[in-house]
Amino acid sequence: MRLIIENDYAAGSVWAARHIAAAIRAKAKVSDKPFVLGLPTGSTPLGTYRELIRMHKEEGLSFRNVITFNMDEYVGLPADHPQSYHRFMHENLFDHIDIPASNVNILDGTAEDLEAECASYEARIEAAGGIDLFLGGVGEDGHLAFNEPFSSLVSRTRVKTLTYDTKVVNARFFDGDIDAVPSLALTVGVGTVLSAKEVLILVFGYKKSRALQAAVEGACSHCCTLSALQAHRHGIVVCDELACSDLKVSTYRYFKDIEKDNL
Ligand code: GLP
């Protein structure tokens, strides 16, 4: 696993956006096949999305041959609900870039048969050639997508019950009303994320420091599903200084030193 330690949220977001843009351009140089990009929601990726939009508008970065798959979606929220991840993605990324609508894939939390929706999502990912790069964030308890602690580390897309902790944290998007936060979500599994050719996880801020510590220094364990990234061949975590607050000094120095010449 690589750990890229940037000064702050802004610098980490730019690093991530540049990395994604470089990957899209690198594939386009050698292949006509679409670049398949996994995407998260949450406050964490907003800076990365802003930078990707800027690169699209000012530097000609095109998403015309990019297919996206979002990580998760609440069960029961229609696509036009203000807190649906459909709405979030359109407002914060898709409406500002040149991605064809038919290339966007987001789980349908209103599907009549939720299990069939999850199975078809996995099939669609496979049909697209698998995910080239999965971008993600992390919950305060170390969850990846909506794979709460004790989720199977080989799980695939399925229905998950949200923990009370996650509902409390996400209540900020529902006027502070925990009861308004859906109790169920559809989410890609840990195994789905790990099947991507590359995984890039953003971890910013002091509130995420315990999750980062567990994921980087702890054992690979279902207690912190992000720690499964340790078993990926091309896992990268981009974090800021505040998120390093719980790392050992030696760990911090190791990654600062080994990455110092990598941009
Ligand atoms: C939710 C999402 C995760 C996200 C997490 C952190 O639980 N399902 O994918 O990583 O929130 O959110 P934030 O980035 O707002 O801290």
py3Dmol code that shows the C-alpha trace and the ligand (Angstrom):
import py3Dmol

protein = """\
ATOM      1  CA  MET A   1       0.000   0.000   0.000  1.00  0.00           C
ATOM      2  CA  ARG A   2       1.222   3.511  -0.806  1.00  0.00           C
ATOM      3  CA  LEU A   3       0.444   6.336   1.616  1.00  0.00           C
ATOM      4  CA  ILE A   4       0.661   9.805   0.098  1.00  0.00           C
ATOM      5  CA  ILE A   5       0.768  12.448   2.815  1.00  0.00           C
ATOM      6  CA  GLU A   6      -0.137  15.915   1.527  1.00  0.00           C
ATOM      7  CA  ASN A   7      -0.287  19.070   3.625  1.00  0.00           C
ATOM      8  CA  ASP A   8      -4.029  19.599   3.564  1.00  0.00           C
ATOM      9  CA  TYR A   9      -7.357  18.746   1.961  1.00  0.00           C
ATOM     10  CA  ALA A  10      -6.777  20.995  -1.051  1.00  0.00           C
ATOM     11  CA  ALA A  11      -3.366  19.519  -1.872  1.00  0.00           C
ATOM     12  CA  GLY A  12      -4.581  15.938  -1.357  1.00  0.00           C
ATOM     13  CA  SER A  13      -7.578  16.552  -3.598  1.00  0.00           C
ATOM     14  CA  VAL A  14      -5.380  17.921  -6.379  1.00  0.00           C
ATOM     15  CA  TRP A  15      -3.011  14.929  -6.059  1.00  0.00           C
ATOM     16  CA  ALA A  16      -5.949  12.531  -6.422  1.00  0.00           C
ATOM     17  CA  ALA A  17      -7.500  14.371  -9.382  1.00  0.00           C
ATOM     18  CA  ARG A  18      -4.171  14.479 -11.216  1.00  0.00           C
ATOM     19  CA  HIS A  19      -3.664  10.772 -10.600  1.00  0.00           C
ATOM     20  CA  ILE A  20      -7.122   9.958 -11.977  1.00  0.00           C
ATOM     21  CA  ALA A  21      -6.632  12.227 -15.010  1.00  0.00           C
ATOM     22  CA  ALA A  22      -3.249  10.644 -15.735  1.00  0.00           C
ATOM     23  CA  ALA A  23      -4.791   7.156 -15.556  1.00  0.00           C
ATOM     24  CA  ILE A  24      -7.622   8.121 -17.933  1.00  0.00           C
ATOM     25  CA  ARG A  25      -5.171   9.653 -20.409  1.00  0.00           C
ATOM     26  CA  ALA A  26      -2.724   6.745 -20.145  1.00  0.00           C
ATOM     27  CA  LYS A  27      -5.395   4.187 -21.059  1.00  0.00           C
ATOM     28  CA  ALA A  28      -6.702   6.364 -23.909  1.00  0.00           C
ATOM     29  CA  LYS A  29      -3.203   6.391 -25.428  1.00  0.00           C
ATOM     30  CA  VAL A  30      -3.000   2.620 -25.728  1.00  0.00           C
ATOM     31  CA  SER A  31      -6.605   1.468 -26.047  1.00  0.00           C
ATOM     32  CA  ASP A  32     -10.014   2.452 -27.432  1.00  0.00           C
ATOM     33  CA  LYS A  33     -11.715   0.678 -24.541  1.00  0.00           C
ATOM     34  CA  PRO A  34     -13.464   2.915 -22.025  1.00  0.00           C
ATOM     35  CA  PHE A  35     -11.794   3.795 -18.749  1.00  0.00           C
ATOM     36  CA  VAL A  36     -13.910   2.319 -15.958  1.00  0.00           C
ATOM     37  CA  LEU A  37     -13.954   4.485 -12.846  1.00  0.00           C
ATOM     38  CA  GLY A  38     -15.487   3.643  -9.468  1.00  0.00           C
ATOM     39  CA  LEU A  39     -16.679   6.673  -7.513  1.00  0.00           C
ATOM     40  CA  PRO A  40     -17.710   7.598  -3.958  1.00  0.00           C
ATOM     41  CA  THR A  41     -19.987  10.233  -2.470  1.00  0.00           C
ATOM     42  CA  GLY A  42     -19.554  12.104   0.830  1.00  0.00           C
ATOM     43  CA  SER A  43     -17.824  15.375   1.626  1.00  0.00           C
ATOM     44  CA  THR A  44     -14.349  13.886   1.123  1.00  0.00           C
ATOM     45  CA  PRO A  45     -14.285  13.610  -2.703  1.00  0.00           C
ATOM     46  CA  LEU A  46     -15.761  17.075  -3.336  1.00  0.00           C
ATOM     47  CA  GLY A  47     -12.332  18.730  -3.723  1.00  0.00           C
ATOM     48  CA  THR A  48     -11.213  15.989  -6.118  1.00  0.00           C
ATOM     49  CA  TYR A  49     -14.404  16.394  -8.164  1.00  0.00           C
ATOM     50  CA  ARG A  50     -13.909  20.177  -8.294  1.00  0.00           C
ATOM     51  CA  GLU A  51     -10.373  19.692  -9.593  1.00  0.00           C
ATOM     52  CA  LEU A  52     -11.507  17.127 -12.200  1.00  0.00           C
ATOM     53  CA  ILE A  53     -14.166  19.609 -13.370  1.00  0.00           C
ATOM     54  CA  ARG A  54     -11.531  22.341 -13.600  1.00  0.00           C
ATOM     55  CA  MET A  55      -9.246  20.043 -15.603  1.00  0.00           C
ATOM     56  CA  HIS A  56     -12.153  19.239 -17.914  1.00  0.00           C
ATOM     57  CA  LYS A  57     -12.964  22.921 -18.472  1.00  0.00           C
ATOM     58  CA  GLU A  58      -9.444  24.318 -18.634  1.00  0.00           C
ATOM     59  CA  GLU A  59      -7.187  21.465 -19.695  1.00  0.00           C
ATOM     60  CA  GLY A  60      -9.348  19.419 -22.047  1.00  0.00           C
ATOM     61  CA  LEU A  61      -9.702  16.375 -19.801  1.00  0.00           C
ATOM     62  CA  SER A  62     -12.498  14.379 -21.406  1.00  0.00           C
ATOM     63  CA  PHE A  63     -14.824  11.838 -19.831  1.00  0.00           C
ATOM     64  CA  ARG A  64     -16.473  10.873 -23.119  1.00  0.00           C
ATOM     65  CA  ASN A  65     -14.890   7.430 -22.983  1.00  0.00           C
ATOM     66  CA  VAL A  66     -15.230   6.951 -19.217  1.00  0.00           C
ATOM     67  CA  ILE A  67     -17.786   4.610 -17.621  1.00  0.00           C
ATOM     68  CA  THR A  68     -18.517   5.172 -13.945  1.00  0.00           C
ATOM     69  CA  PHE A  69     -19.875   2.930 -11.200  1.00  0.00           C
ATOM     70  CA  ASN A  70     -20.800   4.511  -7.897  1.00  0.00           C
ATOM     71  CA  MET A  71     -20.061   2.721  -4.669  1.00  0.00           C
ATOM     72  CA  ASP A  72     -23.389   2.857  -2.946  1.00  0.00           C
ATOM     73  CA  GLU A  73     -26.884   4.283  -2.601  1.00  0.00           C
ATOM     74  CA  TYR A  74     -29.473   4.482   0.159  1.00  0.00           C
ATOM     75  CA  VAL A  75     -32.424   2.113  -0.078  1.00  0.00           C
ATOM     76  CA  GLY A  76     -35.744   3.861  -0.618  1.00  0.00           C
ATOM     77  CA  LEU A  77     -34.543   7.282  -1.760  1.00  0.00           C
ATOM     78  CA  PRO A  78     -35.685   8.154  -5.283  1.00  0.00           C
ATOM     79  CA  ALA A  79     -33.025   9.535  -7.652  1.00  0.00           C
ATOM     80  CA  ASP A  80     -34.331  13.096  -7.280  1.00  0.00           C
ATOM     81  CA  HIS A  81     -34.280  13.059  -3.445  1.00  0.00           C
ATOM     82  CA  PRO A  82     -31.919  15.826  -2.234  1.00  0.00           C
ATOM     83  CA  GLN A  83     -29.852  13.295  -0.268  1.00  0.00           C
ATOM     84  CA  SER A  84     -29.793  10.536  -2.853  1.00  0.00           C
ATOM     85  CA  TYR A  85     -26.349   9.697  -4.158  1.00  0.00           C
ATOM     86  CA  HIS A  86     -27.794   9.995  -7.687  1.00  0.00           C
ATOM     87  CA  ARG A  87     -28.525  13.659  -7.052  1.00  0.00           C
ATOM     88  CA  PHE A  88     -25.177  14.206  -5.328  1.00  0.00           C
ATOM     89  CA  MET A  89     -23.202  12.821  -8.241  1.00  0.00           C
ATOM     90  CA  HIS A  90     -25.060  14.855 -10.838  1.00  0.00           C
ATOM     91  CA  GLU A  91     -24.776  18.084  -8.883  1.00  0.00           C
ATOM     92  CA  ASN A  92     -21.132  17.647  -7.926  1.00  0.00           C
ATOM     93  CA  LEU A  93     -19.628  15.993 -10.995  1.00  0.00           C
ATOM     94  CA  PHE A  94     -21.648  14.620 -13.885  1.00  0.00           C
ATOM     95  CA  ASP A  95     -23.524  17.834 -14.765  1.00  0.00           C
ATOM     96  CA  HIS A  96     -20.201  19.645 -15.220  1.00  0.00           C
ATOM     97  CA  ILE A  97     -18.263  17.207 -17.424  1.00  0.00           C
ATOM     98  CA  ASP A  98     -18.794  15.572 -20.826  1.00  0.00           C
ATOM     99  CA  ILE A  99     -19.664  12.059 -19.647  1.00  0.00           C
ATOM    100  CA  PRO A 100     -22.512  10.500 -21.681  1.00  0.00           C
ATOM    101  CA  ALA A 101     -25.546   9.805 -19.448  1.00  0.00           C
ATOM    102  CA  SER A 102     -25.548   6.172 -20.583  1.00  0.00           C
ATOM    103  CA  ASN A 103     -22.026   5.706 -19.141  1.00  0.00           C
ATOM    104  CA  VAL A 104     -23.134   6.516 -15.580  1.00  0.00           C
ATOM    105  CA  ASN A 105     -24.042   3.616 -13.301  1.00  0.00           C
ATOM    106  CA  ILE A 106     -25.491   4.120  -9.825  1.00  0.00           C
ATOM    107  CA  LEU A 107     -27.264   1.446  -7.799  1.00  0.00           C
ATOM    108  CA  ASP A 108     -31.044   1.872  -7.751  1.00  0.00           C
ATOM    109  CA  GLY A 109     -32.167   1.875  -4.128  1.00  0.00           C
ATOM    110  CA  THR A 110     -35.811   1.935  -5.218  1.00  0.00           C
ATOM    111  CA  ALA A 111     -35.583  -1.253  -7.289  1.00  0.00           C
ATOM    112  CA  GLU A 112     -38.383  -3.702  -6.566  1.00  0.00           C
ATOM    113  CA  ASP A 113     -35.925  -6.593  -6.331  1.00  0.00           C
ATOM    114  CA  LEU A 114     -32.868  -5.235  -4.524  1.00  0.00           C
ATOM    115  CA  GLU A 115     -30.906  -8.464  -4.741  1.00  0.00           C
ATOM    116  CA  ALA A 116     -31.424  -8.622  -8.495  1.00  0.00           C
ATOM    117  CA  GLU A 117     -30.297  -5.003  -8.759  1.00  0.00           C
ATOM    118  CA  CYS A 118     -27.067  -5.869  -6.903  1.00  0.00           C
ATOM    119  CA  ALA A 119     -26.413  -8.948  -9.026  1.00  0.00           C
ATOM    120  CA  SER A 120     -26.977  -6.988 -12.223  1.00  0.00           C
ATOM    121  CA  TYR A 121     -24.600  -4.258 -10.989  1.00  0.00           C
ATOM    122  CA  GLU A 122     -21.799  -6.801 -10.589  1.00  0.00           C
ATOM    123  CA  ALA A 123     -22.620  -8.165 -14.057  1.00  0.00           C
ATOM    124  CA  ARG A 124     -22.514  -4.650 -15.536  1.00  0.00           C
ATOM    125  CA  ILE A 125     -19.098  -4.018 -13.978  1.00  0.00           C
ATOM    126  CA  GLU A 126     -17.825  -7.236 -15.478  1.00  0.00           C
ATOM    127  CA  ALA A 127     -19.348  -6.455 -18.874  1.00  0.00           C
ATOM    128  CA  ALA A 128     -17.564  -3.092 -18.829  1.00  0.00           C
ATOM    129  CA  GLY A 129     -14.258  -4.939 -18.430  1.00  0.00           C
ATOM    130  CA  GLY A 130     -13.861  -4.488 -14.673  1.00  0.00           C
ATOM    131  CA  ILE A 131     -13.005  -1.315 -12.811  1.00  0.00           C
ATOM    132  CA  ASP A 132      -9.700   0.316 -13.751  1.00  0.00           C
ATOM    133  CA  LEU A 133      -9.563   2.629 -10.752  1.00  0.00           C
ATOM    134  CA  PHE A 134     -11.843   2.714  -7.728  1.00  0.00           C
ATOM    135  CA  LEU A 135     -11.816   6.027  -5.885  1.00  0.00           C
ATOM    136  CA  GLY A 136     -13.156   5.896  -2.327  1.00  0.00           C
ATOM    137  CA  GLY A 137     -13.423   7.609   1.017  1.00  0.00           C
ATOM    138  CA  VAL A 138     -13.627   6.103   4.475  1.00  0.00           C
ATOM    139  CA  GLY A 139     -16.051   6.327   7.377  1.00  0.00           C
ATOM    140  CA  GLU A 140     -14.889   7.327  10.848  1.00  0.00           C
ATOM    141  CA  ASP A 141     -15.126   3.662  11.861  1.00  0.00           C
ATOM    142  CA  GLY A 142     -13.005   2.590   8.899  1.00  0.00           C
ATOM    143  CA  HIS A 143     -15.863   1.538   6.630  1.00  0.00           C
ATOM    144  CA  LEU A 144     -15.296   1.388   2.899  1.00  0.00           C
ATOM    145  CA  ALA A 145     -18.384   2.285   0.815  1.00  0.00           C
ATOM    146  CA  PHE A 146     -21.119   1.022   3.185  1.00  0.00           C
ATOM    147  CA  ASN A 147     -19.158  -2.037   4.288  1.00  0.00           C
ATOM    148  CA  GLU A 148     -19.551  -1.490   7.988  1.00  0.00           C
ATOM    149  CA  PRO A 149     -17.221  -3.091  10.558  1.00  0.00           C
ATOM    150  CA  PHE A 150     -17.439  -6.904  10.469  1.00  0.00           C
ATOM    151  CA  SER A 151     -18.503  -6.968   6.818  1.00  0.00           C
ATOM    152  CA  SER A 152     -17.011  -9.815   4.844  1.00  0.00           C
ATOM    153  CA  LEU A 153     -13.735  -8.830   3.248  1.00  0.00           C
ATOM    154  CA  VAL A 154     -14.658 -10.825   0.140  1.00  0.00           C
ATOM    155  CA  SER A 155     -18.200  -9.409  -0.120  1.00  0.00           C
ATOM    156  CA  ARG A 156     -19.771  -8.338  -3.417  1.00  0.00           C
ATOM    157  CA  THR A 157     -22.570  -5.842  -4.098  1.00  0.00           C
ATOM    158  CA  ARG A 158     -25.490  -6.381  -1.726  1.00  0.00           C
ATOM    159  CA  VAL A 159     -27.964  -4.856   0.726  1.00  0.00           C
ATOM    160  CA  LYS A 160     -26.403  -3.701   4.018  1.00  0.00           C
ATOM    161  CA  THR A 161     -27.874  -2.437   7.266  1.00  0.00           C
ATOM    162  CA  LEU A 162     -26.244   0.797   8.407  1.00  0.00           C
ATOM    163  CA  THR A 163     -24.804   0.960  11.903  1.00  0.00           C
ATOM    164  CA  TYR A 164     -26.117   3.441  14.433  1.00  0.00           C
ATOM    165  CA  ASP A 165     -22.713   5.189  14.262  1.00  0.00           C
ATOM    166  CA  THR A 166     -22.986   5.738  10.523  1.00  0.00           C
ATOM    167  CA  LYS A 167     -26.552   7.014  10.871  1.00  0.00           C
ATOM    168  CA  VAL A 168     -25.428   9.491  13.527  1.00  0.00           C
ATOM    169  CA  VAL A 169     -22.560  10.728  11.324  1.00  0.00           C
ATOM    170  CA  ASN A 170     -24.762  10.986   8.211  1.00  0.00           C
ATOM    171  CA  ALA A 171     -27.656  12.674  10.055  1.00  0.00           C
ATOM    172  CA  ARG A 172     -25.919  15.979   9.257  1.00  0.00           C
ATOM    173  CA  PHE A 173     -27.221  15.626   5.712  1.00  0.00           C
ATOM    174  CA  PHE A 174     -30.783  14.980   6.963  1.00  0.00           C
ATOM    175  CA  ASP A 175     -31.247  18.121   9.122  1.00  0.00           C
ATOM    176  CA  GLY A 176     -29.689  16.280  12.075  1.00  0.00           C
ATOM    177  CA  ASP A 177     -32.579  13.809  12.169  1.00  0.00           C
ATOM    178  CA  ILE A 178     -31.182  10.290  12.711  1.00  0.00           C
ATOM    179  CA  ASP A 179     -34.575   8.749  12.002  1.00  0.00           C
ATOM    180  CA  ALA A 180     -34.606  10.341   8.556  1.00  0.00           C
ATOM    181  CA  VAL A 181     -31.395   8.506   7.583  1.00  0.00           C
ATOM    182  CA  PRO A 182     -32.330   5.303   5.729  1.00  0.00           C
ATOM    183  CA  SER A 183     -31.409   2.150   7.632  1.00  0.00           C
ATOM    184  CA  LEU A 184     -30.485   0.186   4.557  1.00  0.00           C
ATOM    185  CA  ALA A 185     -28.156   0.815   1.669  1.00  0.00           C
ATOM    186  CA  LEU A 186     -27.008  -0.971  -1.449  1.00  0.00           C
ATOM    187  CA  THR A 187     -23.235  -1.103  -1.588  1.00  0.00           C
ATOM    188  CA  VAL A 188     -20.457  -2.644  -3.585  1.00  0.00           C
ATOM    189  CA  GLY A 189     -18.629  -5.199  -1.459  1.00  0.00           C
ATOM    190  CA  VAL A 190     -15.087  -5.041  -0.169  1.00  0.00           C
ATOM    191  CA  GLY A 191     -14.316  -7.735  -2.738  1.00  0.00           C
ATOM    192  CA  THR A 192     -15.847  -5.609  -5.493  1.00  0.00           C
ATOM    193  CA  VAL A 193     -13.518  -2.727  -4.622  1.00  0.00           C
ATOM    194  CA  LEU A 194     -10.497  -5.011  -4.318  1.00  0.00           C
ATOM    195  CA  SER A 195     -11.227  -6.460  -7.781  1.00  0.00           C
ATOM    196  CA  ALA A 196     -10.434  -3.055  -9.306  1.00  0.00           C
ATOM    197  CA  LYS A 197      -7.034  -2.822 -10.976  1.00  0.00           C
ATOM    198  CA  GLU A 198      -6.167   0.125  -8.745  1.00  0.00           C
ATOM    199  CA  VAL A 199      -7.787   1.522  -5.590  1.00  0.00           C
ATOM    200  CA  LEU A 200      -7.315   5.131  -4.468  1.00  0.00           C
ATOM    201  CA  ILE A 201      -8.702   6.072  -1.060  1.00  0.00           C
ATOM    202  CA  LEU A 202      -8.986   9.634   0.277  1.00  0.00           C
ATOM    203  CA  VAL A 203      -8.631  10.180   4.022  1.00  0.00           C
ATOM    204  CA  PHE A 204      -8.746  13.768   5.223  1.00  0.00           C
ATOM    205  CA  GLY A 205      -9.083  15.414   8.609  1.00  0.00           C
ATOM    206  CA  TYR A 206      -8.558  14.608  12.254  1.00  0.00           C
ATOM    207  CA  LYS A 207     -11.857  12.710  12.510  1.00  0.00           C
ATOM    208  CA  LYS A 208     -10.468  10.047  10.187  1.00  0.00           C
ATOM    209  CA  SER A 209      -7.156   9.606  12.000  1.00  0.00           C
ATOM    210  CA  ARG A 210      -8.164   6.476  13.930  1.00  0.00           C
ATOM    211  CA  ALA A 211      -9.523   4.867  10.770  1.00  0.00           C
ATOM    212  CA  LEU A 212      -6.265   5.640   8.959  1.00  0.00           C
ATOM    213  CA  GLN A 213      -4.191   4.241  11.807  1.00  0.00           C
ATOM    214  CA  ALA A 214      -6.195   0.998  11.860  1.00  0.00           C
ATOM    215  CA  ALA A 215      -6.094   0.647   8.071  1.00  0.00           C
ATOM    216  CA  VAL A 216      -2.359   1.305   7.686  1.00  0.00           C
ATOM    217  CA  GLU A 217      -0.804  -0.005  10.918  1.00  0.00           C
ATOM    218  CA  GLY A 218      -3.444  -2.436  12.138  1.00  0.00           C
ATOM    219  CA  ALA A 219      -3.963  -6.002  11.011  1.00  0.00           C
ATOM    220  CA  CYS A 220      -5.986  -6.709   7.893  1.00  0.00           C
ATOM    221  CA  SER A 221      -9.280  -7.170   9.701  1.00  0.00           C
ATOM    222  CA  HIS A 222     -13.026  -7.017   9.214  1.00  0.00           C
ATOM    223  CA  CYS A 223     -13.106  -4.613  12.210  1.00  0.00           C
ATOM    224  CA  CYS A 224     -11.875  -1.910   9.812  1.00  0.00           C
ATOM    225  CA  THR A 225     -12.906  -2.850   6.298  1.00  0.00           C
ATOM    226  CA  LEU A 226     -10.512  -0.334   4.720  1.00  0.00           C
ATOM    227  CA  SER A 227      -7.643  -2.437   6.114  1.00  0.00           C
ATOM    228  CA  ALA A 228      -8.439  -4.993   3.377  1.00  0.00           C
ATOM    229  CA  LEU A 229      -6.587  -2.619   1.059  1.00  0.00           C
ATOM    230  CA  GLN A 230      -3.396  -4.100   2.503  1.00  0.00           C
ATOM    231  CA  ALA A 231      -4.111  -7.172   0.363  1.00  0.00           C
ATOM    232  CA  HIS A 232      -4.397  -5.185  -2.888  1.00  0.00           C
ATOM    233  CA  ARG A 233      -1.509  -5.002  -5.334  1.00  0.00           C
ATOM    234  CA  HIS A 234      -2.113  -1.366  -6.229  1.00  0.00           C
ATOM    235  CA  GLY A 235      -3.674   0.329  -3.220  1.00  0.00           C
ATOM    236  CA  ILE A 236      -3.012   4.020  -2.618  1.00  0.00           C
ATOM    237  CA  VAL A 237      -4.218   6.125   0.298  1.00  0.00           C
ATOM    238  CA  VAL A 238      -4.007   9.908  -0.038  1.00  0.00           C
ATOM    239  CA  CYS A 239      -4.290  11.737   3.261  1.00  0.00           C
ATOM    240  CA  ASP A 240      -3.545  15.074   4.870  1.00  0.00           C
ATOM    241  CA  GLU A 241      -1.397  15.888   7.891  1.00  0.00           C
ATOM    242  CA  LEU A 242      -4.364  15.942  10.289  1.00  0.00           C
ATOM    243  CA  ALA A 243      -5.422  12.431   9.314  1.00  0.00           C
ATOM    244  CA  CYS A 244      -1.918  11.229  10.348  1.00  0.00           C
ATOM    245  CA  SER A 245      -2.495  12.256  13.969  1.00  0.00           C
ATOM    246  CA  ASP A 246      -2.707   8.669  15.242  1.00  0.00           C
ATOM    247  CA  LEU A 247       0.106   7.170  13.143  1.00  0.00           C
ATOM    248  CA  LYS A 248       3.408   6.237  14.741  1.00  0.00           C
ATOM    249  CA  VAL A 249       6.155   8.747  14.015  1.00  0.00           C
ATOM    250  CA  SER A 250       8.156   5.969  12.344  1.00  0.00           C
ATOM    251  CA  THR A 251       5.260   5.115  10.007  1.00  0.00           C
ATOM    252  CA  TYR A 252       4.770   8.769   9.140  1.00  0.00           C
ATOM    253  CA  ARG A 253       8.493   9.246   8.426  1.00  0.00           C
ATOM    254  CA  TYR A 254       8.708   6.058   6.378  1.00  0.00           C
ATOM    255  CA  PHE A 255       5.992   7.144   3.966  1.00  0.00           C
ATOM    256  CA  LYS A 256       7.156  10.773   3.812  1.00  0.00           C
ATOM    257  CA  ASP A 257      10.628   9.558   2.902  1.00  0.00           C
ATOM    258  CA  ILE A 258       9.721   6.841   0.425  1.00  0.00           C
ATOM    259  CA  GLU A 259       7.240   9.053  -1.464  1.00  0.00           C
ATOM    260  CA  LYS A 260       9.259  12.258  -1.403  1.00  0.00           C
ATOM    261  CA  ASP A 261      10.280  12.089  -5.072  1.00  0.00           C
ATOM    262  CA  ASN A 262       6.916  10.815  -6.378  1.00  0.00           C
ATOM    263  CA  LEU A 263       4.512  13.432  -7.630  1.00  0.00           C
TER     264      LEU A 263
END
"""
ligand_1 = """\
16
GLP
C -20.600 7.269 3.735
C -20.264 6.635 2.392
C -18.782 6.327 2.285
C -17.975 7.543 2.663
C -18.293 7.929 4.082
C -17.488 9.115 4.573
O -20.748 6.334 4.730
N -21.010 5.451 2.162
O -18.485 5.924 0.967
O -16.598 7.266 2.503
O -19.666 8.254 4.147
O -18.138 10.321 4.288
P -17.432 11.727 4.315
O -16.567 11.759 3.106
O -18.542 12.726 4.226
O -16.657 11.795 5.563
"""
view = py3Dmol.view(width=600, height=400)
view.addModel(protein, "pdb")
view.setStyle({"model": 0}, {"cartoon": {"style": "trace"}})
view.addModel(ligand_1, "xyz")
view.setStyle({"model": 1}, {"stick": {}})
view.zoomTo()
view.show()
